[in-house]
Amino acid sequence: MKFVTVLLYHKSWLLEPTRMLMLLRILIFMIVIMGIGAHTDDAFRQAQPTERPFQPVNLPTATPAPQVCPELENPYPQHTVVADINYLAHTVWVQQRIRYANTTGESLTQLVFNIEANRWQNVFFLNRVADNFDDLLYTLNNKRLVVDLMDPLPPNCVTNILLEFQIQVPLIGLEVYSPKGYLGYTDRQMNLGHWLPTVAPYQNGEWVTRPPVLVGEQEILEIADWVVMLNLVEPPPNLVVAAPGQITQISPTSWRYEHHASREFSLSLSDQFVLHQAEDEHGVQVEVYCFNTPELQPAGEHALDVATQSLSVYSDLFGQYPYERLVVVQGDFPDGMEFSGIVYVGDAWFTRWDGTPTSYLTLITAHEVSHQWWYARVGNDAAFHPWLDEALATYSEYVYLEEYYPDLRDWWWAFRVDVYEPEGAVNSTVYEFSSAREYINAVYLRGVRMLHELRQDLGTQAFFQLLADYAFNQADRIASPDDFWHNFTPEQLELTAVTRSRYLRPETNN
């Protein structure tokens, strides 16, 4: 009680009765508390709860109703891109927004993108991944970008993803490990092919990314819609953009492109392009961009003729060309390359053209144009089933010659196929070869032999009807070998059994 005594005798309290009364109240309260503390804890341990007159009930927990999304009007991914291109510095700054509709039938916690540009070092630099509100967690490993969604995405529902990145366009080199020419620059051209991320296909419960290798191609691409705004930063005089789609010029240095039902959006730029253009029989605008060397212009005109003619014959045989324009570009790199609505034909085929149709300029132009059906319209797994586009595209060269240069049919077999004495299974994957020559021999060249023998087995009319049905039934899809053979009737499968067993692996036969 020493503390209390000190308080009682503090002279400031003795002088004020009100404070004295308050002090007494505090003293009484402390005595009560101290009395309670004098009891042992046993008094509390011995206390037992009384029996309740009612039993507790389980109260319902408030759970959010599952999100139900309406049927989708447009299930394709929709890409909206703003790209600032500095041609002289070989850099591109990109904002890419992807509207993704979940058509998998499952609730998704992640989205996966394939980024071909990131297969090479110091080319692709990712700065940001976000949704409508927040930055998102992600992992980027080689070509595969895995994005963690903030909330699960139910079936048929839509989310929006923002990607911000920079492309440092690499120099096109001749070394085997150099970046491919469709994504690179030289002193007279910059090519942007497979530069934009695409949503990975979702198959059998998994997002599909094929490992990159040096032989062949490994892309597997879904159909998407693209709206791309290109802004040229400090461009040199006479810089020309060669790109597919519907074009709207916004300013002297800005263009807007709309490219619908396309597997990707690709383009080429040069300050040395000359444009050759024509219309095919179906009203499609065909444009050939070649370099401005005077001696190249006849080759440019020949490439235009071949592109226009082949586009017409393929449209008649395989179905309508899916776009309003077709762009052909002289690529400052070897061979050629196909994209949706735009193709490259290698520089050497222009410079070596001898003025006759018996040339690779003729064949590769017809080949790349046919990829508008056997790649752009009907997709396939280029890594696991490359024959579905490459064998058909190579045989389409022969189809073009049959129509416009029938006297060259025997020449084509000798020049294009027989001289290489091709071997190997047509249904090989790209991962089975150590050289491009082995790959081409097996998949392309034995592939055309197989297709020609199928034509002989079935008859020309039935054969081309099967190709037209395949192109129609698998339009805008990723087709498999089973989808190709599904067009055959049981009788046709029996008629072609020997041919198929001769060219295809017996364990798969597809």
C-alpha positions in Angstrom: 0.0 0.0 0.0 3.0 2.3 -0.1 1.9 3.6 -3.5 -1.5 4.5 -2.1 0.0 6.2 0.9 2.2 8.4 -1.2 -0.8 9.5 -3.3 -2.8 10.3 -0.1 -0.1 12.5 1.3 0.8 14.3 -1.9 0.1 17.9 -0.9 -1.5 18.8 -4.3 -4.3 16.4 -3.6 -4.8 17.5 0.0 -5.6 21.0 -1.3 -8.5 19.8 -3.7 -11.4 17.7 -2.3 -12.6 16.7 -5.8 -9.3 15.1 -6.6 -9.4 13.4 -3.1 -12.7 11.8 -4.0 -11.4 10.5 -7.3 -8.4 9.1 -5.5 -10.6 7.2 -3.1 -12.5 5.6 -6.0 -9.3 4.5 -7.6 -8.2 3.0 -4.3 -11.4 1.0 -3.9 -11.0 -0.3 -7.5 -7.4 -1.5 -6.8 -8.5 -3.3 -3.6 -11.1 -5.2 -5.5 -8.7 -6.2 -8.3 -6.1 -7.3 -5.7 -8.7 -9.4 -3.9 -9.5 -11.2 -7.1 -5.9 -11.8 -7.7 -5.6 -13.5 -4.3 -7.7 -16.5 -5.5 -5.9 -19.4 -7.0 -6.3 -20.4 -10.6 -8.1 -23.5 -9.5 -11.3 -21.5 -9.0 -11.3 -20.9 -12.7 -10.3 -24.4 -13.6 -13.2 -25.9 -11.6 -15.8 -23.8 -13.3 -17.9 -25.8 -15.8 -20.2 -24.4 -18.6 -23.9 -24.9 -18.0 -25.8 -27.0 -20.5 -27.3 -25.0 -23.3 -31.0 -25.3 -24.0 -30.2 -25.5 -27.7 -27.6 -27.0 -30.0 -25.3 -24.9 -32.2 -26.1 -24.8 -35.9 -23.9 -24.6 -38.9 -24.3 -21.1 -40.4 -24.1 -20.9 -44.2 -20.8 -19.5 -45.6 -21.2 -16.9 -48.3 -19.5 -18.1 -51.4 -19.4 -16.2 -54.7 -21.6 -17.5 -57.5 -19.5 -19.1 -60.3 -18.9 -16.7 -63.1 -21.0 -17.6 -66.2 -20.0 -16.1 -69.4 -22.1 -15.9 -72.6 -21.4 -17.6 -75.8 -18.6 -15.9 -77.7 -19.2 -14.1 -80.9 -15.5 -14.1 -81.8 -13.5 -16.8 -80.1 -10.2 -15.8 -81.8 -7.5 -14.0 -79.8 -7.5 -10.4 -80.7 -4.2 -8.6 -80.8 -3.9 -4.8 -80.7 -0.4 -3.7 -81.3 1.4 -0.3 -81.3 4.9 -0.5 -82.6 7.4 2.3 -82.9 10.0 1.2 -85.5 13.4 2.8 -85.8 14.7 1.4 -89.1 18.2 2.9 -88.9 18.7 1.8 -85.3 17.1 -1.6 -85.9 14.9 -1.3 -82.8 11.2 -1.7 -82.3 9.3 -0.7 -79.2 6.0 -2.5 -78.8 2.8 -2.4 -76.7 0.7 -5.5 -77.5 -2.7 -6.1 -75.9 -4.2 -9.5 -76.3 -7.9 -10.2 -75.7 -8.1 -13.9 -75.0 -11.3 -15.8 -74.8 -11.1 -19.1 -73.0 -12.4 -21.7 -75.4 -10.6 -24.6 -73.7 -13.7 -25.8 -71.7 -11.6 -25.6 -68.5 -10.9 -22.9 -65.9 -7.5 -21.4 -66.5 -5.1 -20.0 -63.9 -2.3 -19.3 -66.5 -1.9 -18.2 -70.1 1.0 -19.3 -72.2 2.5 -17.4 -75.1 5.0 -18.5 -77.7 7.7 -15.9 -78.5 9.8 -17.0 -81.5 11.9 -13.9 -81.2 13.2 -15.0 -77.8 14.9 -18.1 -79.1 17.9 -15.9 -79.9 19.9 -14.0 -77.4 19.7 -10.2 -77.1 16.8 -9.9 -79.5 13.6 -9.8 -77.3 13.5 -7.8 -74.1 10.3 -8.1 -72.0 9.6 -5.1 -69.9 6.1 -5.6 -68.5 3.2 -8.1 -68.3 -0.2 -6.8 -66.9 -3.9 -7.3 -67.1 -6.5 -4.5 -67.0 -5.4 -3.4 -63.5 -2.3 -5.0 -62.2 1.2 -6.2 -63.2 1.2 -10.0 -63.4 3.8 -12.6 -62.4 5.4 -14.5 -65.2 8.3 -16.7 -66.3 10.0 -16.5 -69.6 12.1 -19.5 -70.7 13.4 -19.5 -74.3 10.2 -19.3 -76.5 7.7 -19.9 -73.7 6.1 -17.1 -71.6 3.9 -18.4 -68.8 1.7 -15.7 -67.2 -0.1 -16.2 -63.9 -3.6 -14.8 -64.0 -4.8 -12.8 -61.0 -8.1 -14.8 -60.9 -9.1 -18.1 -62.6 -10.6 -17.6 -66.0 -13.8 -19.7 -66.4 -14.7 -21.2 -69.8 -16.1 -18.7 -72.4 -14.8 -15.8 -70.3 -12.4 -13.2 -71.6 -9.3 -11.6 -70.2 -6.9 -8.9 -71.5 -3.2 -9.1 -71.2 -0.7 -6.3 -71.9 2.8 -7.0 -73.0 5.4 -4.3 -73.3 8.7 -5.2 -74.9 11.6 -4.1 -77.2 13.0 -5.9 -80.2 16.6 -5.4 -81.1 16.5 -6.7 -84.6 19.6 -8.8 -85.3 21.9 -8.7 -88.3 21.1 -11.4 -90.8 24.2 -13.7 -90.9 25.2 -16.7 -92.9 26.3 -18.7 -90.0 24.2 -21.7 -89.1 23.4 -20.4 -85.7 22.5 -16.9 -86.9 18.9 -15.7 -86.5 16.8 -16.6 -89.5 16.4 -14.0 -92.2 12.7 -13.4 -91.7 13.6 -11.7 -88.4 16.7 -9.6 -89.1 18.2 -6.7 -91.1 20.8 -6.1 -93.8 22.0 -2.8 -95.2 18.9 -2.7 -97.5 16.1 -4.4 -95.6 14.5 -5.0 -92.2 12.3 -8.1 -91.8 9.9 -8.6 -88.9 8.6 -12.1 -89.1 7.4 -14.0 -86.0 8.3 -10.9 -83.9 5.0 -10.7 -82.0 4.1 -13.2 -79.2 1.2 -15.5 -80.0 -1.1 -17.4 -77.7 0.1 -21.0 -77.5 -2.4 -23.7 -78.6 -4.1 -25.6 -75.8 -4.3 -29.3 -76.7 -5.2 -32.2 -74.5 -5.0 -30.2 -71.4 -1.6 -28.7 -72.1 -0.2 -25.5 -73.6 1.9 -26.4 -76.6 5.4 -25.0 -77.2 7.8 -26.9 -79.6 11.5 -26.7 -78.7 13.5 -24.8 -81.3 16.1 -26.6 -83.5 18.1 -25.5 -86.5 16.4 -27.8 -89.1 12.9 -26.9 -90.3 10.3 -24.8 -88.5 8.7 -25.4 -85.1 5.8 -23.0 -85.0 2.3 -24.2 -84.2 -0.1 -21.2 -84.5 -3.8 -20.6 -83.9 -5.9 -18.2 -86.0 -6.1 -14.7 -84.5 -7.2 -11.2 -85.4 -4.6 -8.4 -85.6 -4.9 -4.6 -85.5 -1.4 -3.1 -85.8 -0.4 0.6 -85.6 3.1 1.2 -87.1 4.9 4.4 -86.3 8.2 5.0 -88.1 10.7 6.9 -86.0 13.0 9.2 -87.9 12.7 7.1 -91.1 15.1 7.5 -94.0 13.8 8.9 -97.3 11.8 6.5 -99.4 11.3 3.9 -96.7 8.6 1.5 -97.8 6.6 -0.9 -95.6 5.5 -4.2 -97.2 2.7 -5.7 -95.0 -0.5 -7.6 -95.5 -4.0 -6.7 -94.4 -6.3 -3.7 -94.9 -4.3 -0.5 -94.7 -5.2 3.0 -93.4 -2.6 5.7 -93.5 -2.8 7.9 -90.4 0.0 10.3 -91.0 3.1 10.4 -93.3 4.9 8.1 -90.9 2.0 6.0 -89.4 -0.2 3.3 -90.7 -2.9 1.1 -89.3 -3.3 -2.5 -90.5 -6.2 -4.9 -89.9 -5.4 -8.5 -90.6 -8.2 -10.9 -89.7 -8.1 -14.7 -89.4 -4.3 -14.7 -89.6 -1.8 -16.9 -87.8 0.6 -13.9 -87.2 1.3 -10.5 -88.5 4.6 -10.0 -90.4 6.2 -7.2 -92.5 9.3 -6.0 -94.3 10.8 -2.6 -94.6 13.3 -1.1 -97.1 14.3 2.2 -98.6 15.2 0.3 -101.8 11.9 -1.4 -102.7 10.3 -1.2 -106.1 6.7 -2.3 -106.3 5.2 -4.5 -109.1 1.5 -5.1 -108.8 -1.4 -6.8 -110.6 -4.8 -8.4 -109.9 -5.6 -12.1 -110.2 -8.7 -13.5 -111.9 -10.6 -13.3 -108.6 -9.8 -9.7 -107.9 -7.1 -10.2 -105.3 -4.4 -7.5 -105.3 -0.9 -9.1 -105.8 2.1 -7.0 -104.9 5.8 -7.9 -105.4 8.5 -5.9 -103.7 11.9 -6.3 -105.1 15.1 -4.2 -104.7 15.6 -1.3 -107.0 18.5 -2.5 -109.0 17.5 -2.1 -112.7 18.6 -5.6 -113.8 16.3 -7.1 -111.1 13.1 -5.6 -112.5 12.4 -8.3 -115.1 12.7 -10.9 -112.3 10.3 -8.9 -110.3 7.8 -8.9 -113.2 8.3 -12.7 -113.6 7.7 -13.3 -109.8 4.5 -11.2 -110.2 3.3 -13.3 -113.1 3.9 -16.5 -111.2 2.3 -15.2 -108.0 -0.8 -14.0 -109.8 -1.2 -17.2 -111.9 -0.5 -19.6 -109.0 -2.9 -17.7 -106.8 -5.7 -18.2 -109.4 -5.1 -21.9 -110.0 -4.8 -22.6 -106.2 -8.0 -20.7 -105.6 -9.8 -22.8 -108.2 -8.5 -26.1 -106.9 -8.2 -25.6 -103.1 -10.8 -22.9 -102.3 -10.9 -19.2 -102.0 -7.8 -17.3 -101.0 -8.6 -15.9 -97.5 -7.4 -12.3 -97.9 -7.8 -9.3 -100.1 -4.1 -8.8 -100.8 -1.1 -11.0 -101.3 2.4 -9.6 -100.7 5.6 -11.1 -102.1 8.9 -9.8 -100.9 12.4 -10.3 -102.2 14.1 -11.5 -99.0 17.7 -10.6 -98.4 18.3 -14.2 -97.2 18.4 -17.7 -98.7 15.4 -19.7 -99.9 12.0 -18.4 -98.9 9.5 -18.2 -96.0 5.7 -18.2 -95.7 3.5 -16.0 -93.5 -0.2 -15.1 -93.5 -0.8 -12.9 -96.5 2.9 -12.2 -97.1 5.8 -14.5 -98.3 9.5 -14.1 -98.9 11.3 -15.4 -101.9 15.1 -15.5 -101.5 17.4 -12.9 -103.0 19.4 -15.5 -104.9 16.4 -16.7 -106.9 15.9 -13.1 -108.2 19.6 -12.5 -109.0 20.1 -15.8 -110.7 16.9 -15.8 -112.8 17.9 -16.6 -116.4 14.7 -15.3 -118.0 13.0 -18.7 -118.3 10.4 -20.5 -116.2 12.9 -23.4 -115.5 14.2 -21.7 -112.4 13.9 -21.6 -108.7 12.4 -18.1 -108.9 9.4 -19.8 -110.6 9.2 -22.8 -108.2 9.8 -21.0 -104.9 7.3 -18.3 -105.7 4.7 -20.8 -106.5 5.7 -22.9 -103.4 5.4 -19.9 -101.0 2.1 -18.7 -102.5 0.6 -22.2 -101.9 1.4 -21.9 -98.2 -1.5 -19.5 -98.1 -3.6 -22.7 -98.1 -1.1 -25.2 -96.5 -0.2 -23.0 -93.5 -2.2 -19.8 -93.4 -5.6 -21.3 -94.1 -5.0 -24.9 -92.8 -2.6 -24.9 -89.9 -0.5 -27.8 -88.7 2.2 -28.7 -86.3 5.3 -27.7 -88.2 7.6 -29.5 -85.8 5.8 -32.9 -85.5 3.9 -33.0 -88.8 5.8 -30.8 -91.3 4.7 -32.9 -94.3 1.2 -31.5 -94.0 2.3 -28.1 -95.3 5.7 -28.7 -96.9 4.9 -31.8 -99.0 1.6 -30.2 -100.2 3.3 -26.9 -100.9 6.1 -28.6 -102.9 3.5 -30.6 -104.9 1.6 -27.4 -105.5 4.7 -26.3 -107.6 4.0 -29.2 -109.9 0.3 -28.3 -110.0 1.2 -24.8 -111.1 3.5 -26.0 -113.9 0.8 -28.5 -115.1 -1.5 -25.5 -115.6 0.8 -23.0 -117.1 3.9 -24.9 -118.4 2.7 -28.5 -119.0 5.8 -29.3 -121.1 7.9 -28.8 -117.9 6.4 -31.6 -115.9 9.2 -34.1 -116.6 11.8 -31.4 -116.1 10.3 -30.6 -112.7 10.6 -34.2 -111.5 14.2 -34.5 -112.7 15.3 -31.1 -111.5 13.4 -30.8 -108.2 13.2 -34.4 -106.9 15.0 -37.2 -108.7 18.4 -35.7 -108.7 18.6 -35.8 -104.9 17.6 -39.5 -104.7 15.5 -38.8 -101.6 15.2 -41.2 -98.7 13.4 -41.2 -95.3 9.9 -41.4 -93.9 7.6 -38.6 -95.1 6.0 -38.4 -91.6 9.2 -37.6 -89.8 9.5 -34.8 -87.3 12.0 -32.0 -87.6 13.9 -33.4 -84.6 15.1 -36.4 -86.5 17.5 -34.7 -88.9 21.0 -33.3 -88.6 20.9 -31.4 -91.9 18.4 -29.4 -93.9 19.1 -31.6 -97.0 18.1 -34.8 -95.2 14.9 -33.1 -93.9 14.0 -31.8 -97.4 14.6 -35.1 -99.0 12.4 -37.0 -96.7 9.5 -34.6 -96.0 9.4 -32.5 -99.1 10.6 -34.7 -101.9 9.5 -38.1 -100.8 6.3 -36.3 -99.8 5.6 -35.2 -103.3 6.2 -38.7 -104.6 3.7 -40.0 -102.1 1.1 -37.4 -103.1 1.6 -38.1 -106.8 1.1 -41.8 -106.2 -2.0 -41.2 -104.2 -3.3 -39.2 -107.1 -2.5 -42.1 -109.4 -4.3 -44.5 -107.0 -7.4 -42.4 -106.8 -7.6 -40.6 -110.1 -7.0 -36.9 -110.6 -10.5 -35.7 -110.0 -10.9 -37.6 -106.7 -7.5 -36.6 -105.5 -8.1 -32.8 -106.0 -11.5 -33.2 -104.5 -9.9 -34.7 -101.4 -7.5 -31.7 -101.2 -10.3 -29.2 -101.5 -12.4 -31.0 -98.8 -9.4 -31.1 -96.5 -8.8 -27.3 -97.1 -12.4 -26.6 -96.4 -13.0 -28.8 -93.4 -9.8 -27.7 -91.7 -9.9 -24.0 -92.5 -8.8 -21.9 -89.5 -7.8 -25.0 -87.6 -4.6 -26.8 -86.7 -4.9 -30.0 -88.7 -3.3 -33.4 -87.9 -2.5 -36.3 -90.2 -5.7 -38.0 -88.9 -7.6 -35.0 -90.2 -6.0 -35.4 -93.6 -6.7 -39.1 -93.9 -10.2 -38.7 -92.5 -11.3 -37.3 -95.8 -10.6 -40.7 -97.5 -13.5 -43.2 -97.7 -12.8 -46.7 -96.6 -12.5 -47.7 -100.2 -10.0 -45.0 -100.9 -7.9 -46.0 -97.9 -7.8 -49.5 -99.2 -6.8 -48.3 -102.7 -4.0 -46.2 -101.2 -2.8 -48.7 -98.6 0.3 -49.8 -100.5 1.4 -46.2 -101.2 0.9 -45.1 -97.6 2.9 -48.1 -96.3 5.7 -47.3 -98.7 6.2 -43.7 -97.6 4.9 -43.6 -94.0 6.2 -45.2 -90.9 4.3 -48.5 -90.5 3.8 -47.9 -86.7 1.9 -44.7 -87.2 1.0 -44.7 -90.9 0.0 -41.1 -90.8 
